Amino acid sequence: MRIGLIGINKYAKFLNFACDLHAYAFQQFLAQNGHDAIFLDYTPVYYGKFDMRHPAPGAEKKYRDAVVKKADTATLQKLAELAVGYRSVEIERERRFDKFEAFADERMKFTEEKYDSDLLEVEDPGFDCYICVTDVIWQSLNRYNFDRGFMLGSKAFEGKQKIAYAASRGASKDFSAKQEEIFFRYLSDIDTITVRERDFGEYIEKNSNLEAPLVLDPVLLHDTKFWENIAVKPKEEKYVALYYVMERASDTIDKAVEYAKLHDLTIVELSDRPLKYGKITDPDVKHVSRYDVGMEEWLGYLANAEAVFTNSFHGCCFSLLYGTPFFAGQRNGQKVPNFLRTFGLESQRFGPDSDVHSFSVDLDFTEAYQILEQLKSESTELILNAISDAESRFKQGGKADTSAHELRRRELTYSIHFNSAGQREGLTFPEGEPDEIEVRRLSSGSVEYIHSGKRYANDGTTVVEAPMFELSEHSFKGWTLRFRIDNRWFWLKKDGSVAASNVGDGVLDGEKAVLSEGSAIPHIPVNHIDVVVLVAQWEKLKGSKSSLSSLLRRR
């Protein structure tokens, strides 16, 4: 049974150390237990065209666009801070990115082909079992609801064995009623579900008949020696390692500064970039910023620190593994509180009013390590049994019943944009432009209209309409159909299959389906359709001025 893994790893915009490390840890754990597994080289649905090595130009463009659109002050300030932060560590970012890439290339196994949520609707990577692997893979997303790939809801996964290991929704806000319905529909098709945060498992079990037991993050499935073999010892000595992530980091920085001054220690800062509430401005504290470190160096800094100040879940994980005294600051969500509660380490949490004189490095991790060994045993048993059960089902063979998926696809609806195919000159609406349609004149030269609020069924019965516009000296021959799943565009072909629209101009012209007026729009066999565009096909009338002019030129 071939096992494919999917999760957040190489494509974490903030170059998060944990993303590659927990992915590497899980792949190695499976290999140690006799299971060869490969990660899909998968970009999340929200990733877009983000340039991980050089994010500053993109962040600056977002700011300029927001200014043009007259965004509110808070949005402009946030975008400005992001752009300035990235620009201020431009060289360090390049080094860090290259180290991240080297780690993944040298230590992990990925598919040769790159995938995204669109391609997984039309291409099958060829695995028999798929495991979605922590971290925050089940968060809600404004435009997309969820990442279908991370939810194992892509068409390519249908009829395959499905396992979720240590899934998390992070600091995601509560799901809306619509999102909750979609979420549990995805979960109902997963054979084994395990979660990383206890409160998330409780939410799933309370709102469904599904079981969602707690398991360890993959980095905790390995002992200290495993990670010591990777870590690189830093040149600095007598330092506090400061690692903060994303939001609400001010108290973490403030207390790290107070502690370092009290104990005459240097602060080594390891975060992604300077954040608004994460800047060390006290001139009386020794401070080294290391925005260019890779995974191996980051581990070395945590392993050899006098103390770690962090608001990161994985900062806490590795501090526990290395036995390094750590102190956890505030942030949104329950990841860190869940971790501390699980291991009986709630006393390591501090707030803005905490007194650093009470922060002790004489920590006794004995009880925490006992809990860790117990959870490691339980987590190992859960995931290996899940894979064993999947292998048994796979060996039984038989064609999987995917009729429920097909039924849901036929229940999809979409809006249609009627496009003039680059024609504007000579294009008219003989009956005028009715109030019930919205007409757009595009930069491409096309005119496009939509029926406001109208949705069309994806059940193969929707009838193709006649165009509401006419093109002088041309007759209408029908419509070609292109559609967007999430981010990519595809053409419908004559044989009913689909092809990506980025193959080059004219390559598919003879293969595209042409839908005549009154015919039915075929069912589109994918799990999501963002929008459909019908593109008018025109033929010059014989005897028209343009035809005669062309004929005279040839003579």
Beta strands, then each sheet from edge to edge (+ up, - down):
strand 1: 3-7
strand 2: 37-42
strand 3: 110-115
strand 4: 129-133
strand 5: 161-167
strand 6: 192-195
strand 7: 239-243
strand 8: 266-269
strand 9: 287-289
strand 10: 307-310
strand 11: 326-328
strand 12: 413-414
strand 13: 416-419
strand 14: 427-428
strand 15: 437-441
strand 16: 447-451
strand 17: 456-457
strand 18: 470-471
strand 19: 474-484
strand 20: 489-492
strand 21: 498-500
strand 22: 531-540
sheet 1: 3+ 2+ 1+ 4+ 5+ 6+
sheet 2: 9+ 8+ 7+ 10+ 11+
sheet 3: 12+ 17-
sheet 4: 15+ 16- 13+ 22+ 19- 20+ 21-
sheet 5: 14+ 18-
end
